[in-house]
Amino acid sequence: MALEIETRVRQDYAQELKAKFKAHTAVVAVVGIGYVGLPLAVEKAKVGFPVIGFDRNEERVAMVNRGENYIRDVKDEELKKVVLDGKLRTSTDFSELGNADVVIICVPTPLTVHREPDLQYIENVTGEIAEHLRPGQLISLESTTYPGTTEEVILPKLAATGLEVGKDFFLVHSPERVDPGNKRYTTQNTNKLVGGVTQACTDVAAAFYGETIVKVIRCSSPAIAEMAKVFENTYRAVNIALVNEMALLCDRMGISVWEMLDAAFTKPFGIQPFYPGPGVGGHCIPVDPFYLAWKAREYDFSTRFIELAGEINLRMPYFVVDKAERILGAQGKPLRGSKILLVGMAYKRDLPDERESPGLKVAELLLREGADVFYHDPFVPRTYVNTTTVHSRAEAVELVSQTLDKNTIRKADMVIITTDHSSIDYENTVGMAETVLDTRNITGRLGMSSGSVFVL
């Protein structure tokens, strides 16, 4: 009889959580308050959930607690309101995780220098959660990772506490689908995938996310949700690699890849527009295919197509530098000693985000070749560029964004447009520059033609 009562009580944790979700009284902990975590925290706080954001970065924590915003996808006034209303606060004290009903993991999942998965942040956070895990908690991993992470890395540590998944606590993978700068699709109206370790885990998580997200889609397991997210980004990486390889071929053949693509994309069916560039940046597209390729090797499977796409995309910054050297050489100038102005250091237009930015790699390669490199980016006031094979801050050169004025432009032997920020006066820049290498075709899109402008 006692066993029956114990089983009934344990099963009630799911219903208790669902009731709290419905009433918006569940305490939500968001671990990692960056591009994924902060927008999610604000969305939950806006509808009344008490939210605690956790981060090791003391500056970020202090800024949020003052109501100061640093993520463009978050509205300043919304952040200030939820902080002033007492619905959102942040902390560096991870012992508070035990007070949360929901713990959402939104930490980075980078690559090592050998391009293998680096799960140190997930592992560290899981250790903190396990230390404070209690019955009646939902744990959701939103960080993008390889299929199997939730059940192979997180579950064993949580299960070692003696609590039972699906009864005492609930564990799911629900991948973030954030597209920084996208005005149409936000956290709220982007379909949300949820894959639980058990059916009860999926049910509890679907009830939670369904309170603030328009459509929740259930997956049969965490691995399905993990694979779906990695595939989404691999799909983009492969198609970007295809047009990048076409850019390499068109350059060799003396054909405009941009005009060719514009012509191809007039077909109303069977094709989707992708465009070449100086490389791929951000956290997902340059990283996720390597996560999948690494995991595939565990099953004696070689993802040759995916790895080839990664190789092509990694080659693009080298091609940019090679083309810059050819253009300068035709003018009787060596690359070594030439002054090169990079316009744009962020990986994406109108974002203050330089993660895996091809601009950084182009700057690195130019510096290694002996060029005098400086840059302008209204969103990246300063950055650090590695000039040796040892990738550490101590071995890096600090660069500070220059004002894009007449003196800055005219002292450059070449201007390379690496990011097409909308705030740049391209007509003025091209008009004053001696030579321009446009890797984004922004000059073409603006209808600007000049003998001094070269495109990728």
Number of C-alpha atoms within 10 A of each C-alpha: 6 7 8 9 10 10 12 12 12 17 17 14 21 23 12 13 22 19 15 15 23 13 12 18 15 23 22 26 28 26 27 25 25 17 19 24 25 24 22 25 29 24 22 25 26 20 13 18 22 22 28 24 28 27 22 14 12 12 10 21 20 15 13 21 20 15 19 16 19 16 19 14 20 18 13 14 12 16 26 19 16 24 22 14 14 14 21 27 23 24 20 16 10 18 12 15 26 19 17 23 22 25 24 25 27 28 24 19 21 23 17 10 11 6 12 16 20 16 17 13 17 23 14 11 18 22 15 16 22 21 16 17 25 19 16 22 27 27 26 24 26 22 24 28 30 23 22 18 18 24 18 10 14 21 19 13 17 23 15 10 13 9 15 15 20 24 21 21 25 28 28 33 34 30 25 20 21 18 16 20 15 9 8 8 14 20 19 18 13 17 16 21 27 29 28 31 20 17 17 18 25 27 19 26 30 24 17 23 19 17 17 17 18 13 16 21 14 20 20 14 21 28 22 19 26 28 17 16 24 24 15 15 18 25 16 15 24 21 17 24 28 17 21 25 18 20 24 17 13 16 15 9 10 8 13 14 22 21 10 13 17 12 10 13 14 10 10 8 7 6 10 10 12 16 18 25 23 28 27 25 21 17 19 25 22 23 26 26 26 22 23 23 19 19 19 15 11 9 8 8 11 14 16 10 10 18 18 13 22 23 11 19 28 18 17 25 26 18 17 25 20 15 17 23 19 15 19 17 12 9 10 9 14 16 24 14 15 20 18 25 27 26 27 28 34 28 25 22 18 19 20 19 20 20 17 20 24 29 27 24 22 25 28 21 21 27 22 14 16 14 18 18 18 19 27 24 25 20 17 17 14 15 16 17 21 21 19 14 8 11 12 12 11 9 14 16 15 11 16 15 19 18 13 18 12 12 10 17 25 17 16 22 19 24 26 26 26 33 27 22 21 10 10 16 10 18 13 13 19 20 15 18 20 16 25 28 23 23 21 20 21 17 22 14 9 10 9 13 12 11 7 13 20 18 20 23
